Amino acid sequence: MAPKLRQAIEQLPHLPRALALVRKAAGRWTAAWVVLLVVQSILPVAVVLVTRRLVDSVVAATTAGAGNPGFREPLLLAVAMASLLLASELARALAQWVRTAQAELVGDHIRELIQERAAAVDMAFYDTPRYFDTLHRARFDAQTRPAALVESLGTLLQGGLTLIAMGIVLFGYAWWLPLILLLSTVPALFVVMQAIVRRHEWTVNSTMDQRRSTYFEHMQLTRETFAEIRLYNLAGHFRTSFTTLRDRLRGERLNLARSEAGARVLAGLAGLTLLGASLVWMLLDALRGTISLGQLAMFGQAFLQGQRLLRSSLENLGQIYSNMLFLGNLFEFLELQPTITDPHNPCVLPSPIKHGLSFQDLTFTYPTAPQSALEQFSLEVPAGSTIALLGRNGAGKSTLFKLLLRFYDPDGGSIKIDGIDIRNLAQNDLRRRIAVLFQTPLKFSTSVAENIAYGDMEAGHDPANIAHALEAAGATSIVDRLPEGKNTMLGPWFGGTELSLGEWQRIALSRAFLRDADIVLLDEPTSAMDSWAEAEWLGAFKDHVKGRTTIVITHRLSTARHADFIHVLDGRRITESGTHDELLAQEGRYAAAWGYQVGNVQRSTSNVQL
């Protein structure tokens, strides 16, 4: 019991934090709910007291005859009893309505806090399973806990006040009766505490399996997985995996429930033994005439209600303890701190950029990767120039973008813009100066205009800016064919129009070009375009990035040749650099790949890839 008690005490700091959270989210509703709980705690005591008067008055009236003037008192007391019961129902219904409003407000507030924290942490957090375990427990196990904790505290307050009053009533019969009442609940208290600790431990230990079962289910239910699941007939495999895992998790949980139920039965028998002995004692006193029938009814009702309230209070104590355990999961997530932070006195970039970008001796390894993504990587990008990066998958090309955007910080080396280390810049200020097309851009289930406006919310308010961005991406003709043009809803979530992969890429390009940024980063901008669309877009590409410092990642040599300078990456560093003609003259990997592409090299070079 000592370790359990110590663990319970360790959870106490969560209580004031939870109360502060609830007060901030739904302070007035909580105050109204507390008032109603106090009212509800008083009414049962009034019912017990009126019961005694009612029984005694009925006995007196029936003994003297119905014509006795005293018969009026039972009628008045009966009306009073009915009024108290009606008031109890009204207070209960009103409290439930207030509680619902409070729970909704608190739940939404916690969702906002979780979203804020998820938006604040570094990308490195998303590379570790521990982060997803913590997020899962915060979202699904702890999200409703603050409101539930307050509800349990309130119910405990209500029951406690009523219980104290019942104890005073019972003390009037015998000083030892309230003690018997308390002793009858000790076994149940031990059972409740032990069960809650075991349930919480099981929840924490099974988090990854819970997430894995969600993954198996997800693979069968989404549009993105449909094609390959049907092609390879994998639905049965994932369904079996889901069922097997859920069977095991359900079995573990049922074993806990069975063990808890058995312990509760034994604890309940001990309590019932004391209850039965106490009621028999009071009944014998009534038969001996020591107490009246009204007193017997009052004391018996007070004792029964007292034990019910004690059981309820124990359950509430258990719920409070359980909620505080799970609140630890919520607060653990909310306390996550990013490792990439803004400097106290950030520098300001010149506008426009005059000298360019400098990547100096960069070394970087992803948190869970077995080897580095970049090693001693150096690159100079003059202001206003367009360079292309080519190389095999995994050569570190996309990693450069993530480092430049400060999604990660390098393990060694530095990135400078006009001589200013980007770690000396505010992150939002840095990112506002960069327009990006990611390799797998997001498909927002909103209108075309909103999809593009997300690139720059201020510029997106002007339809002319949207039109210019569409033109820059070569997407104007695509949008003109849509049912409602720029107002057409996209994506399947809300009944929108679905686009091809190449069309989605044009929309994402429009979003990137909407931002009037000094630096443009394009990761495979033509990968989803057919040859005709690529040729059309490349014809206007240089005009749209004129004056901007542009880095293009591509596997297509036809795209790379439009750059001012081309760099070939291999082994996580640059191995070839030059213009298109200079690289052909070097007769290296680029020249071999180009020759194969245009059909001017021997079959032996056909395995060269960039």
C-alpha positions in Angstrom: 0.0 0.0 0.0 2.9 2.4 0.7 4.1 2.5 -2.9 0.5 3.1 -4.0 0.1 5.9 -1.5 3.4 7.4 -2.6 2.3 7.3 -6.2 -1.0 8.9 -5.3 0.8 11.8 -3.5 3.1 12.3 -6.6 0.0 13.0 -8.7 -1.2 15.9 -6.4 0.6 18.7 -8.3 -1.6 17.9 -11.3 -4.7 18.9 -9.4 -4.1 22.7 -9.2 -3.0 22.7 -12.9 -6.1 20.9 -13.9 -8.4 23.2 -11.9 -6.7 26.3 -13.4 -7.2 24.8 -16.9 -10.9 24.3 -16.3 -11.3 27.7 -14.7 -9.7 29.3 -17.8 -11.8 27.4 -20.2 -15.2 27.5 -18.4 -15.0 29.5 -15.2 -18.6 30.7 -15.1 -20.1 27.4 -16.0 -18.0 25.7 -13.3 -19.1 28.2 -10.6 -22.7 27.6 -11.5 -22.2 23.9 -11.4 -20.6 24.1 -7.9 -23.6 26.1 -6.6 -25.9 23.4 -7.9 -23.9 20.7 -6.3 -24.1 22.4 -2.9 -27.9 22.6 -3.4 -28.0 18.9 -4.3 -25.9 18.0 -1.2 -28.5 19.7 1.1 -31.6 18.2 -0.4 -31.0 14.6 0.6 -30.5 15.6 4.3 -33.8 17.5 4.2 -35.5 14.4 2.8 -34.2 12.3 5.6 -35.3 14.8 8.3 -38.8 15.2 6.7 -39.0 11.4 6.5 -38.8 11.0 10.2 -41.4 13.7 10.8 -43.7 12.2 8.2 -43.5 8.6 9.6 -44.0 9.8 13.2 -46.9 12.1 12.2 -48.6 9.3 10.2 -48.3 6.9 13.1 -49.8 9.5 15.5 -52.6 10.3 13.0 -53.6 6.7 12.3 -53.5 5.9 16.0 -55.9 8.8 16.9 -58.1 8.4 13.8 -58.5 10.2 10.5 -60.7 12.9 12.0 -58.0 14.0 14.4 -56.8 17.5 13.6 -53.3 16.1 13.6 -54.0 14.4 10.3 -53.3 17.6 8.5 -49.6 17.5 9.4 -48.8 14.3 7.4 -50.5 15.9 4.4 -48.3 19.0 4.6 -45.2 16.9 5.2 -46.1 14.7 2.2 -46.4 17.9 0.1 -43.0 19.0 1.5 -41.5 15.6 0.6 -42.8 15.8 -2.9 -41.4 19.3 -3.3 -38.0 18.3 -2.1 -37.9 15.3 -4.5 -39.0 17.6 -7.4 -36.4 20.1 -6.5 -33.8 17.3 -6.5 -34.8 16.3 -10.0 -34.7 19.9 -11.2 -31.3 20.5 -9.7 -29.9 17.3 -11.1 -31.2 18.1 -14.6 -29.9 21.7 -14.5 -26.5 20.4 -13.2 -26.3 18.0 -16.1 -26.9 20.8 -18.6 -24.3 23.0 -17.0 -21.9 20.1 -16.8 -22.3 19.3 -20.6 -21.5 23.0 -21.5 -18.5 22.9 -19.2 -17.2 19.6 -20.6 -17.5 20.9 -24.2 -15.6 24.1 -23.5 -12.9 22.3 -21.6 -12.5 19.6 -24.3 -12.2 22.2 -27.0 -9.7 24.2 -25.0 -7.5 21.2 -24.5 -7.6 20.4 -28.2 -6.4 23.9 -28.9 -3.6 23.4 -26.4 -2.5 20.1 -28.0 -2.6 21.7 -31.4 -0.5 24.7 -30.2 2.1 22.4 -28.7 2.2 20.2 -31.8 2.8 23.3 -33.9 5.6 24.4 -31.6 7.8 21.3 -31.4 10.6 20.6 -33.8 10.3 18.2 -36.8 12.7 15.9 -34.9 10.0 15.0 -32.5 8.0 13.6 -35.4 10.9 11.2 -36.1 10.5 9.3 -32.9 7.8 6.8 -31.8 7.9 8.1 -28.3 6.5 11.4 -29.5 3.6 9.7 -31.1 3.0 7.6 -28.0 2.9 10.8 -25.9 0.6 12.5 -28.4 -1.8 9.5 -28.6 -2.1 9.4 -24.8 -2.7 13.1 -24.7 -5.3 13.1 -27.4 -7.2 9.9 -26.6 -6.5 9.1 -23.0 -6.2 12.5 -21.3 -8.2 14.9 -23.3 -11.4 14.6 -21.3 -9.6 14.1 -18.0 -9.6 17.8 -16.7 -13.4 18.1 -17.0 -13.9 14.6 -15.6 -11.5 15.5 -12.7 -13.6 18.5 -11.8 -16.8 16.5 -12.1 -15.4 13.9 -9.7 -14.2 16.6 -7.3 -17.6 18.3 -7.5 -19.5 15.0 -6.9 -17.1 14.3 -4.0 -17.9 17.7 -2.6 -21.6 17.1 -2.9 -21.4 13.6 -1.4 -19.0 14.8 1.3 -21.3 17.5 2.5 -24.3 15.1 2.5 -22.2 12.5 4.2 -21.2 14.8 7.0 -24.8 15.7 7.6 -25.8 12.0 7.6 -22.9 11.3 10.0 -24.3 14.0 12.4 -27.7 12.3 12.2 -26.3 8.9 12.9 -24.2 10.3 15.8 -27.5 11.2 17.4 -28.2 7.5 17.6 -24.8 6.1 18.6 -21.3 7.6 18.4 -19.9 4.3 17.0 -22.3 4.1 14.0 -20.4 6.7 11.8 -17.2 4.7 12.5 -18.9 1.5 11.4 -19.9 3.3 8.3 -16.3 4.3 7.5 -14.9 0.9 8.3 -17.3 -0.8 5.9 -15.6 1.1 3.0 -11.9 0.4 3.8 -11.6 -2.8 1.7 -13.3 -1.1 -1.2 -10.8 1.8 -1.0 -7.9 -0.6 -1.3 -9.5 -2.4 -4.3 -10.2 0.8 -6.2 -6.7 2.2 -5.8 -5.1 -1.0 -6.9 -7.3 -1.4 -9.9 -6.7 2.2 -11.1 -2.9 1.8 -10.9 -3.1 -1.4 -12.9 -5.4 0.1 -15.5 -3.1 3.1 -16.0 0.0 0.9 -16.2 -1.7 -1.2 -18.9 -2.7 1.9 -20.8 0.8 3.2 -20.9 2.4 -0.1 -21.8 -0.1 -0.8 -24.6 0.0 2.6 -26.3 2.1 1.5 -29.2 -0.1 -1.6 -29.8 -3.2 0.7 -29.6 -1.6 2.9 -32.3 -0.7 -0.2 -34.3 -4.3 -1.4 -34.3 -5.4 2.1 -35.5 -2.8 1.8 -38.3 -4.1 -1.6 -39.4 -7.6 -0.1 -39.5 -6.5 3.0 -41.3 -4.9 1.0 -44.1 -8.3 -0.5 -45.0 -10.4 2.7 -44.8 -8.7 5.5 -46.7 -8.7 6.5 -50.4 -4.9 6.9 -50.4 -4.5 3.2 -49.6 -7.3 1.8 -51.8 -5.3 1.1 -55.0 -2.5 -1.0 -53.6 -4.7 -2.7 -50.9 -7.0 -3.9 -53.7 -4.3 -4.7 -56.2 -2.4 -6.9 -53.8 -5.5 -8.2 -52.0 -4.2 -7.0 -48.7 -7.5 -6.2 -47.0 -7.8 -9.6 -45.4 -4.2 -9.5 -44.2 -4.7 -6.1 -42.4 -8.1 -7.1 -41.1 -6.6 -10.3 -39.6 -3.7 -8.3 -38.1 -6.2 -5.8 -36.7 -8.4 -8.6 -35.2 -5.5 -10.5 -33.8 -4.1 -7.5 -32.0 -7.5 -6.3 -30.8 -8.2 -9.8 -29.5 -5.1 -9.7 -27.4 -5.6 -6.2 -26.1 -9.3 -7.0 -25.3 -8.2 -10.1 -23.5 -5.7 -8.2 -21.4 -8.3 -5.6 -20.5 -10.9 -8.2 -19.7 -8.4 -10.0 -17.4 -7.9 -6.8 -15.5 -11.7 -6.3 -15.3 -12.3 -9.8 -14.1 -9.6 -9.5 -11.4 -11.1 -6.2 -10.3 -14.6 -7.5 -10.2 -13.6 -10.4 -8.0 -11.9 -8.1 -5.6 -14.9 -5.8 -5.5 -17.2 -8.6 -4.6 -15.1 -9.6 -1.6 -14.8 -6.0 -0.5 -18.6 -5.6 -0.9 -19.3 -8.6 1.2 -17.2 -7.2 4.0 -19.1 -3.9 3.8 -22.5 -5.7 3.6 -21.7 -7.7 6.8 -21.2 -4.5 8.8 -24.2 -2.9 7.2 -26.5 -5.9 8.0 -25.3 -6.0 11.6 -25.9 -2.3 12.1 -29.4 -2.5 10.7 -30.3 -5.5 12.9 -29.1 -3.6 15.9 -31.3 -0.6 15.1 -34.3 -2.9 14.4 -33.9 -4.6 17.8 -33.8 -1.1 19.4 -37.1 -0.2 17.7 -38.7 -3.5 18.8 -37.7 -2.8 22.4 -39.2 0.7 22.1 -35.9 2.5 22.5 -36.5 4.4 19.3 -39.7 5.3 17.4 -40.6 4.1 14.0 -39.8 7.5 12.6 -36.4 7.4 14.2 -35.9 3.9 12.8 -36.8 5.1 9.3 -34.6 8.1 9.7 -31.5 6.3 11.1 -31.9 3.4 8.7 -32.3 5.7 5.7 -29.3 7.8 6.9 -27.2 4.7 7.3 -28.1 3.3 3.9 -27.6 6.6 2.1 -24.4 7.1 4.1 -23.0 3.8 2.8 -24.2 4.6 -0.7 -22.5 8.0 -0.5 -19.3 6.5 0.9 -19.2 4.0 -2.0 -19.8 6.9 -4.4 -17.1 9.0 -2.7 -14.7 6.1 -3.0 -15.5 5.8 -6.7 -15.0 9.5 -7.1 -11.7 9.3 -5.2 -10.6 6.6 -7.6 -11.7 8.6 -10.6 -9.8 11.6 -9.2 -6.7 9.5 -8.8 -7.2 7.9 -12.3 -7.7 11.3 -13.9 -4.6 12.7 -12.3 -2.6 9.8 -13.5 -3.8 10.4 -17.1 -3.4 14.1 -16.7 0.3 13.4 -16.3 0.2 12.2 -19.9 -1.5 15.4 -21.0 0.9 17.6 -19.1 3.9 15.6 -20.3 2.9 16.5 -23.9 2.1 20.1 -23.1 5.5 20.5 -21.4 7.4 19.4 -24.6 9.9 22.1 -25.5 11.4 22.7 -28.9 15.2 22.5 -29.2 15.2 24.9 -32.1 14.4 28.4 -30.6 14.7 32.0 -31.7 17.6 34.1 -30.5 16.9 36.8 -27.8 18.0 39.5 -30.2 17.4 38.2 -33.7 19.1 39.8 -36.7 17.2 41.2 -39.6 17.9 40.1 -43.2 18.5 42.7 -45.8 15.8 43.1 -48.4 16.5 42.1 -51.1 19.2 39.6 -50.5 22.4 40.9 -52.0 25.1 38.2 -51.7 23.3 34.8 -51.5 23.3 31.6 -49.6 26.3 29.8 -48.1 26.3 26.2 -46.9 29.5 25.6 -45.0 30.8 22.2 -43.9 27.3 20.9 -43.1 27.0 17.6 -41.3 23.7 16.2 -40.3 22.1 12.9 -39.1 18.4 12.4 -38.6 17.5 11.4 -35.0 16.7 7.7 -35.8 18.9 7.3 -38.9 21.9 4.8 -38.8 24.1 7.1 -40.9 24.5 10.8 -41.7 22.4 12.5 -44.5 25.1 15.1 -45.1 28.9 15.1 -44.4 31.1 18.2 -44.7 28.7 19.6 -47.3 29.5 23.0 -48.7 27.7 25.0 -51.4 27.6 28.7 -52.5 24.4 30.0 -54.2 24.8 33.6 -55.5 21.9 36.0 -55.0 19.5 36.0 -57.9 20.9 32.8 -59.4 19.1 29.5 -60.2 20.9 26.3 -59.3 19.9 22.7 -59.7 20.7 19.8 -57.4 20.8 16.3 -58.9 21.6 13.0 -57.3 20.4 9.6 -56.3 17.6 9.2 -53.7 19.1 9.6 -50.2 21.9 11.9 -51.4 20.8 14.6 -49.0 19.1 17.0 -51.4 15.8 17.4 -49.6 17.7 17.5 -46.3 19.2 20.8 -47.4 15.8 22.4 -47.7 14.8 21.2 -44.2 18.0 22.7 -42.7 17.6 26.0 -44.6 14.1 26.2 -43.2 15.4 25.4 -39.7 13.1 22.4 -39.3 16.4 20.9 -38.0 19.7 22.4 -37.0 22.9 20.8 -38.4 25.1 18.8 -36.2 28.1 20.7 -37.6 28.7 23.6 -39.9 26.5 26.6 -40.7 24.0 28.1 -43.2 24.3 31.8 -43.9 22.2 34.3 -45.9 24.2 37.4 -46.8 26.7 36.4 -44.2 24.1 36.0 -41.4 23.9 32.6 -39.7 20.2 31.6 -39.9 20.4 30.5 -36.3 20.6 34.3 -35.5 17.2 34.9 -37.3 13.7 34.6 -35.9 12.3 31.4 -37.5 9.1 33.0 -38.8 11.1 35.9 -40.3 13.3 33.4 -42.0 10.5 31.3 -43.4 8.6 34.3 -44.6 11.5 35.0 -47.0 11.3 31.6 -48.5 8.8 30.1 -51.0 8.8 26.3 -51.1 7.4 23.4 -53.1 7.8 20.2 -51.2 8.3 16.9 -52.8 4.9 15.7 -51.5 2.8 18.9 -51.1 -0.3 19.0 -49.1 -3.7 18.7 -50.8 -5.9 21.0 -48.8 -9.6 20.1 -48.9 -10.7 23.7 -49.5 -11.3 25.9 -52.6 -8.7 26.5 -55.2 -8.3 30.1 -54.0 -7.9 29.0 -50.4 -5.4 26.3 -51.4 -3.2 29.0 -53.0 -3.9 31.7 -50.4 -2.3 29.5 -47.7 1.1 30.4 -49.3 0.6 34.0 -48.1 -2.6 34.8 -46.2 -2.3 38.6 -46.7 -1.5 38.4 -50.4 -4.2 35.7 -50.9 -6.9 38.3 -50.2 -6.3 39.9 -53.6 -7.7 37.9 -56.5 -5.1 39.5 -58.8 -2.3 37.9 -56.7 -4.1 34.5 -57.0 -4.4 34.9 -60.7 -0.7 35.8 -61.0 0.4 32.8 -59.0 -1.7 30.5 -61.1 -0.1 31.9 -64.2 3.4 31.5 -62.8 2.7 27.8 -62.1 1.0 27.2 -65.4 -2.2 26.3 -63.7 -4.6 28.9 -65.2 -6.0 26.5 -67.8 -6.5 23.8 -65.2 -8.5 26.1 -62.9 -10.5 27.5 -65.9 -11.8 24.0 -66.6 -13.1 23.5 -63.1 -16.9 23.9 -62.4 -16.6 27.0 -60.3 -13.1 28.2 -61.3 -11.1 29.4 -58.3 -14.1 28.8 -56.0 -14.2 25.1 -56.8 -13.8 22.9 -53.7 -11.0 20.3 -54.0 -10.5 16.9 -52.5 -12.9 14.1 -51.5 -13.3 15.1 -47.8 -16.2 17.5 -48.4 -17.5 16.5 -51.8 -14.9 18.5 -53.7 -13.4 17.9 -57.2 -10.5 15.5 -57.3 -7.4 16.5 -59.4 -4.7 14.5 -61.0 -1.3 14.3 -59.3 0.1 16.7 -61.9 -2.7 19.2 -61.4 -2.3 19.1 -57.6 1.4 19.8 -58.2 0.5 22.9 -60.2 -1.8 24.1 -57.4 1.0 23.6 -54.9 3.4 25.5 -57.2 0.9 28.4 -57.3 0.9 28.4 -53.5 4.7 28.7 -53.5 4.7 31.5 -56.2 2.1 33.5 -54.3 4.7 34.4 -51.7 6.9 37.3 -52.8 10.0 35.6 -51.4 13.7 36.3 -52.0 14.4 32.5 -52.0 12.6 29.9 -53.9 13.0 26.2 -53.1 11.5 23.7 -55.5 11.7 19.9 -54.8 10.9 17.9 -58.0 8.7 20.7 -59.5 8.0 18.8 -62.7 8.0 15.2 -61.4 4.2 14.9 -61.9 4.1 16.7 -65.2 4.0 15.1 -68.6 6.6 16.1 -71.2 4.4 18.7 -72.8 3.3 20.3 -69.6 7.0 20.3 -68.4 8.1 22.0 -71.6 5.4 24.6 -71.3 6.2 25.4 -67.7 10.0 25.5 -68.2 9.5 27.9 -71.0 8.2 30.5 -68.5 10.1 29.3 -65.4 13.1 31.6 -65.6 10.9 34.7 -66.0 9.0 33.8 -62.8 12.1 33.3 -60.7 14.0 36.2 -62.2 15.8 38.1 -59.5 15.1 35.4 -56.9 17.7 33.0 -55.4 16.4 29.6 -56.5 17.3 26.0 -55.7 15.7 23.3 -57.7 15.9 19.6 -56.7 15.2 17.4 -59.7 15.9 14.0 -61.3 15.0 15.3 -64.7 18.0 16.6 -66.7 15.6 18.5 -68.9 14.7 20.6 -65.9 18.2 20.9 -64.6 19.7 22.3 -67.8 17.6 25.5 -67.4 19.5 26.3 -64.2 22.4 28.8 -64.2 24.5 26.2 -62.4 24.2 22.5 -61.7 25.5 20.4 -58.8 25.6 16.6 -58.7 25.5 15.0 -55.2 26.8 11.6 -54.5 27.8 10.1 -51.1 26.2 13.0 -49.2 28.4 15.6 -50.8 28.9 17.5 -54.2 31.0 15.6 -56.7 30.4 17.6 -59.9 29.5 21.3 -60.5 29.1 23.5 -63.6 26.8 24.6 -66.3 25.1 22.1 -68.5 27.8 22.4 -71.2 30.7 22.3 -68.6 29.3 19.1 -67.0 29.1 17.5 -70.4 32.7 18.4 -71.1 33.7 16.8 -67.7 32.4 13.4 -69.0 31.3 12.4 -65.5 28.1 11.0 -64.1 26.0 13.9 -65.4 27.4 13.5 -68.9 26.8 9.8 -68.8 23.2 10.3 -67.7 22.6 12.9 -70.3 24.1 10.7 -73.0 21.9 7.9 -72.0 18.8 10.1 -71.9 19.4 11.3 -75.5 20.5 7.9 -76.7 24.2 8.8 -77.4 26.0 6.4 -75.0 26.5 2.7 -74.9 24.2 0.3 -73.1 26.9 -0.1 -70.4 26.2 3.3 -69.0 22.4 2.6 -68.8 22.6 2.0 -65.0 23.7 5.6 -64.3 21.0 7.4 -62.4 20.7 11.0 -61.1 
